[in-house]
Amino acid sequence: MTQQPFSRPGAIDLSALRRPAAPAAPAGEPGQSGGAPGGSAYSLEVDEQNFQSVLELSMTAPVMLVFHSRARMPESGQLADDLADLSGEFEGRFLVGLIDVDASPGIAQAMQIPSVPLVVLVLDGRPVPLFQDVLPKEELRAALTQLTQQITAQGVTARHQPRTTTAEPVAEGEEPEVDPRYAAAQDALGEGDIDKAVAEYQKLVDANPADAEAAAGLAMAKILQRTQGVDLNAARAAAAERPDDVDAQIMVADLDLLGGHVEDAFRRLIDLVRRTSGDQRNAAREHLIALFAAVGNDDERVMAGRTALASALF
């Protein structure tokens, strides 16, 4: 097919893809099929029924969409297979979504795909074209290595969970083992030394950016640090007077979360994302993602919040 410059003059219109929810998958994330055939635990086939769910996964970690047509351009199908296979080597730094444009023309139309193959990176719901060439597998591996390095340098360290996992259950009556690595940070929190707790959690995150528990602890410790000595009534009054002041809204969101009003905190920042643009919108979005980490990605309120944030971004 003729290669044309990728162009996306306006926002992606996904309204045509909103359909009644498909029957729930037996296990794993929405639309999961155990990974792509011949691929890895970090790849999956994407169609018009699970497309929105896959986009929402980009709120956690990057998603790489691979548009191909095995019927019209077999080389694009081979590229899709190679990227699915290579995704396992990067252990969740990105999730590969394979989109057959012949089987799912609505997605190609919504994304304004000019030709295949096309590889698009989606992060926090925002698509960025990567390349349109069919590359040898070794060149793909090198390109993906460079990409993940750039993503890490930008502070994106979260990872996707494998799409086929079997967790070892804890025996009845047996206490879960406590990791001693977190002891220093937890002791500091118990002693009321929040600055020390932040420093200890930061060490753990620096040593292993994929440590979700350390990242959650760091996020919560930073909330405690930011809200020390803040008067709740004064903060609420300031936020009411300045509804589009990002700092004022963030402070009340932090205080709401600490007070147990998790959904109120999420809703405040999601509404702010809808009302603002540019740097203000990015600041609200990034802080909301930090609150998601503090609560925990497996929490139902976080899952609902991510869906609402994806809708607000589009």
C-alpha positions in Angstrom: 0.0 0.0 0.0 1.2 3.6 -0.6 2.8 5.1 2.4 1.3 8.5 3.3 2.2 10.9 6.1 0.3 10.1 9.3 -2.2 12.9 9.9 -4.6 13.4 12.8 -6.0 16.9 12.4 -8.6 16.6 15.1 -9.5 14.7 18.2 -10.3 11.0 17.7 -14.1 10.4 17.5 -14.8 7.1 19.3 -18.5 7.6 19.5 -19.2 5.1 16.6 -17.3 2.4 18.5 -19.4 2.6 21.7 -21.3 -0.6 21.7 -23.1 -2.7 24.4 -20.5 -4.3 26.5 -19.3 -7.8 25.4 -19.8 -10.7 27.7 -17.2 -10.7 30.4 -14.0 -12.5 29.7 -13.4 -15.5 32.0 -10.3 -14.0 33.5 -8.0 -11.1 33.3 -8.6 -7.6 31.8 -11.5 -6.6 29.5 -11.3 -8.3 26.2 -8.5 -10.6 27.3 -8.0 -13.7 25.1 -4.8 -15.0 26.8 -2.5 -13.0 24.5 -2.1 -12.9 20.8 -1.5 -16.2 19.0 2.2 -16.8 18.8 2.8 -13.6 20.9 3.3 -13.2 24.6 1.4 -12.4 27.8 1.7 -8.7 26.9 -0.2 -8.7 23.6 -3.8 -9.2 22.5 -6.1 -9.0 19.5 -8.1 -5.7 19.5 -11.5 -5.3 17.9 -14.3 -2.8 18.0 -15.7 -4.3 21.2 -12.6 -4.2 23.4 -11.0 -1.1 21.7 -12.1 1.4 24.4 -11.0 -0.9 27.2 -7.6 -1.2 25.6 -7.3 2.6 25.3 -8.1 2.8 29.0 -5.2 0.5 29.8 -2.9 3.2 28.5 -3.8 5.2 31.6 -1.6 2.7 33.5 1.3 2.1 31.1 1.9 2.6 27.3 -0.1 0.7 24.8 1.3 0.0 21.3 -1.4 -0.4 18.6 -0.3 -2.3 15.5 -2.5 -1.8 12.4 -2.1 -4.5 9.8 -3.8 -6.3 7.0 -2.7 -9.9 6.4 -4.9 -10.2 3.3 -3.7 -7.1 1.5 -0.2 -6.8 2.9 1.2 -10.0 4.5 4.4 -8.2 5.6 2.3 -6.1 7.9 1.0 -9.3 9.5 4.5 -10.5 10.1 5.4 -7.1 11.7 2.4 -7.6 14.0 3.6 -11.1 15.0 7.1 -9.9 15.6 6.0 -7.0 17.9 3.7 -9.3 19.8 6.6 -11.8 20.3 9.0 -9.1 21.3 6.6 -7.5 23.8 7.4 -10.4 26.2 11.0 -9.3 26.4 10.1 -6.0 27.9 8.0 -7.5 30.7 5.0 -5.1 30.7 6.7 -1.8 29.8 4.1 -1.7 27.0 1.1 -3.7 25.8 0.8 -4.6 22.1 -2.7 -4.4 20.6 -3.0 -6.0 17.2 -5.7 -4.5 15.0 -6.7 -6.1 11.7 -8.0 -3.1 9.7 -10.1 -5.5 7.5 -11.8 -7.1 10.4 -12.2 -3.7 12.3 -12.6 -1.0 9.8 -14.3 1.3 12.3 -11.2 1.5 14.4 -9.1 2.5 11.4 -11.6 5.1 10.4 -11.8 6.5 14.0 -8.0 6.7 14.3 -7.7 8.1 10.7 -5.2 5.5 9.7 -3.8 6.3 6.2 -2.2 3.0 5.4 -0.8 -0.2 6.9 1.4 -1.1 8.6 1.2 1.6 11.2 2.4 1.4 14.8 0.9 4.0 17.2 1.9 4.5 20.8 -0.9 5.5 23.2 -0.1 6.9 26.6 -2.7 8.3 29.0 -5.2 8.0 26.1 -3.1 10.1 23.7 -1.9 8.5 20.4 1.5 9.2 18.9 2.6 7.6 15.6 5.8 5.7 15.8 6.6 4.2 12.4 5.1 2.8 9.2 7.9 0.6 8.0 8.2 -3.2 8.1 11.5 -3.7 10.0 13.6 -6.8 10.6 13.1 -8.3 14.1 16.5 -7.2 15.4 15.9 -3.6 14.3 12.5 -3.7 16.0 14.2 -4.9 19.2 16.6 -2.1 19.1 13.9 0.5 18.3 11.8 -0.8 21.2 14.8 -0.7 23.6 15.3 3.0 22.6 11.6 3.7 23.0 11.4 2.2 26.5 14.5 4.2 27.5 12.9 7.4 26.4 9.6 6.6 28.1 11.5 5.9 31.4 13.4 9.2 31.0 10.1 11.0 30.9 9.1 9.4 34.2 6.8 6.7 32.9 7.8 3.6 35.0 4.5 1.7 35.5 4.1 -1.7 33.8 1.2 -3.8 32.6 0.4 -7.0 34.4 0.8 -10.2 32.3 -2.4 -11.2 30.7 -2.1 -14.8 31.8 -1.2 -15.2 35.5 -1.8 -17.7 38.2 -1.3 -16.3 41.6 -0.3 -18.6 44.5 -3.1 -18.5 47.1 -2.3 -17.9 50.7 -3.1 -20.9 52.9 -6.1 -20.5 55.2 -5.0 -19.1 58.5 -1.5 -18.2 57.2 -0.4 -14.6 57.4 0.9 -13.0 54.2 4.7 -12.6 54.3 5.7 -9.0 55.0 8.5 -7.7 52.9 11.2 -6.2 55.2 12.2 -3.7 52.5 9.2 -1.6 53.4 9.9 -1.7 57.2 11.9 1.5 57.3 9.3 3.5 55.5 6.4 2.0 57.5 8.3 2.6 60.8 8.8 6.2 59.8 5.1 6.7 59.1 4.3 5.1 62.5 6.6 7.6 64.2 5.1 10.5 62.3 8.3 11.3 60.4 6.7 11.8 57.0 9.7 13.3 55.4 11.8 10.2 56.2 9.0 8.0 55.0 9.0 9.8 51.6 12.8 9.4 51.4 12.6 5.7 52.2 9.9 5.0 49.7 11.7 7.1 47.1 14.8 4.9 47.6 12.7 1.8 46.9 11.1 3.3 43.8 14.5 4.5 42.4 15.9 1.0 42.9 12.9 -0.7 41.3 10.5 1.5 39.4 8.2 -1.5 38.8 7.6 -2.0 42.5 3.9 -1.1 42.6 3.7 -1.3 46.4 6.6 1.1 46.9 5.1 3.4 44.3 1.8 3.4 46.2 3.5 4.0 49.5 5.5 6.9 48.0 2.3 8.5 46.5 0.5 8.3 49.8 3.4 9.6 51.8 3.7 12.5 49.5 0.0 13.3 50.0 0.6 13.3 53.8 3.7 15.5 53.2 1.8 18.1 51.1 -1.2 18.4 53.5 0.8 18.8 56.7 -0.6 21.8 58.7 -3.2 22.7 56.0 -6.5 24.0 57.3 -9.3 22.0 55.6 -11.9 24.8 55.8 -9.5 27.4 54.4 -8.5 25.0 51.6 -12.1 24.3 50.6 -12.9 28.1 50.6 -9.9 28.7 48.4 -11.0 26.0 45.9 -14.6 27.3 45.9 -13.4 30.8 45.1 -11.0 29.6 42.4 -12.6 26.6 40.6 -10.0 26.5 37.8 -7.0 27.0 40.1 -5.2 23.7 39.7 -3.2 23.9 43.0 -6.2 24.8 45.0 -8.3 21.9 43.6 -5.4 19.5 44.0 -5.1 20.4 47.7 -8.7 19.7 48.4 -8.5 16.4 46.4 -5.6 15.4 48.6 -7.5 16.2 51.7 -10.6 14.4 50.5 -8.6 11.3 49.8 -7.0 11.4 53.3 -10.5 11.8 54.8 -11.7 8.7 53.0 -13.7 10.6 50.3 -11.8 8.8 47.5 -14.5 9.2 44.8 -15.0 12.9 45.6 -11.2 13.4 45.2 -11.2 11.6 41.8 -14.3 13.4 40.6 -12.9 16.9 41.5 -9.8 16.3 39.4 -11.6 14.6 36.5 -13.9 17.6 36.3 -10.9 19.9 36.4 -9.4 17.9 33.5 -12.6 18.5 31.5 -12.5 22.3 32.1 -8.9 23.0 31.6 -6.3 22.7 28.8 -2.6 22.7 28.2 -0.2 22.7 31.2 -3.1 23.0 33.7 -4.8 20.0 32.2 -1.6 18.0 32.3 -1.0 18.9 35.9 -4.5 17.8 37.0 -4.2 14.6 35.0 -0.8 13.7 36.4 -1.8 14.4 39.9 -4.9 12.3 39.5 -2.8 9.4 38.3 -0.7 9.8 41.4 -3.8 9.5 43.5 -4.7 6.4 41.6 -1.4 4.9 42.6 -1.9 5.9 46.2 -5.2 4.1 46.4 -4.1 1.1 44.4 -4.7 0.0 40.8 -6.8 -3.0 41.8 -9.3 -0.8 43.7 -12.7 -0.6 42.0 -12.9 3.1 42.5 -9.6 3.5 40.7 -10.8 1.4 37.8 -13.9 3.6 37.5 -11.8 6.7 37.9 -9.5 5.6 35.0 -12.5 5.1 32.8 -13.9 8.5 33.7 -10.5 10.1 33.0 -10.2 8.5 29.6 -13.7 9.8 28.8 -12.7 13.3 30.0 -9.5 13.3 27.9 -11.5 12.4 24.7 
